[in-house]
Amino acid sequence: MFDKILIANRGEIACRVIKTARKMGIKTVAVYSDADRNALHVEMADEAVHIGPPPANQSYIVIDKIMDAIKQTGAQAVHPGYGFLSENSKFAEALDAAGVAFIGPPVGA
């Protein structure tokens, strides 16, 4: 089990993951762009890390920014939610190389 996970997504999916993690006693980290600074998932999470401007290609899908947020917070695992990095094998490989668990299908799936 993990002590802390990072949710690499926003909105309703991030809120659902946070609620479930809370029930399991797991701390959560939200990431957010400028546009999501006051979003519910940011308020709900135990910690939040700013990852850039509103366009997803400058924030939510920039692997280096998510990896930096993981390092900053000490998250042991990442839940990608849906879309964004959820089906990006390079992201899953980067997590594996960093010793961070990917909450989702294995890289080879």
N, C-alpha and C positions, 0 to 999 in steps of 0.2 A: 504494500500500500504506500501511497505517497503522502507527504506532509503538506506539500504545496504544488499546485498546478497552475500553469499559465493557459488562458483561453485566447487563442490566436484568432479571434473573431469579434463580432459586435452584435448589438441588438438582442432580439428574442432568443436566439440560440445561445448566446453568451450568458444571458440571464438564466436559462434553463440549466446550463452546465453549472453555474455558480450555485443555484438552489440545491442541486443534487450533491455537489461537493460539500456544501455546508452540512447537509444531513449526514454525510459520511465523516464529518469532522476534518475535512481537508481544507486548508487555506487556499485562497484563489488570488490570481493576478489577472487583471484586465489590461488590455492594450487599447489605446484610443488615438484617433487622429484629432486634429484641431476641431473638426466639425462635431466630434462625439465627446468633447470635453465634459459636457454635463449630462451625458446619456445615463440611463438607468444601470446598465452593466458596469459602468465606471463607479457609480455610487454603491452598488451592491458588493463589489469585490473588496477583499481585504487590502489589496494594494492595486495601484494602477500606474502604468508607464505610458508616457506620451511617445508616439512613434512617427509623427510627422503630419504633413498637410492632408487635406481631405481625399484627394484621388487615391484609390486603393493601390495603384501602381507606384505610389510614393510613400505608402505606409503599410497597409495590411498584407500586401503580398511581397514585401521586401524582406527576404530571408535574413539578411544581416541585421535589420532592425529588430526582428523578433528574437534572433539569437542574442543580441545585446540586452534585450529586456529580460531574457532568461538568466543571463549572467548577472545582471543588476539585482535580481530578486532571489536568486537561488532556487528557482522552480525546478522540480525534479522530473516533471512531465509536462507535455503540451497536449491540450485538446484543441484540434483545429476547427471544430464546428463543421459547417457546410460551406462549400465554395472556397474562395480564397486559396489557402495552402493545403486544403484537406486531401487533394489528390496530386500533390506535387512531390514526386519521388526525390527530387533534390533536397527538399525541405526535410523529408523523413531521413534521408542519408546524413544531412548536416546534424540533425538531432542525435542520431546514432553515434556519429563521430564524436560528439560532445558528451556522450554518456547520459543523454536526456531521453526519457521514454516518450514515444509517440502513442497517444491514445487513439488508436485506429488500426486499420489493417497493416500488416507488415509490408516493408518496402517492396518485396517481390510480388505482392498480390495484384 
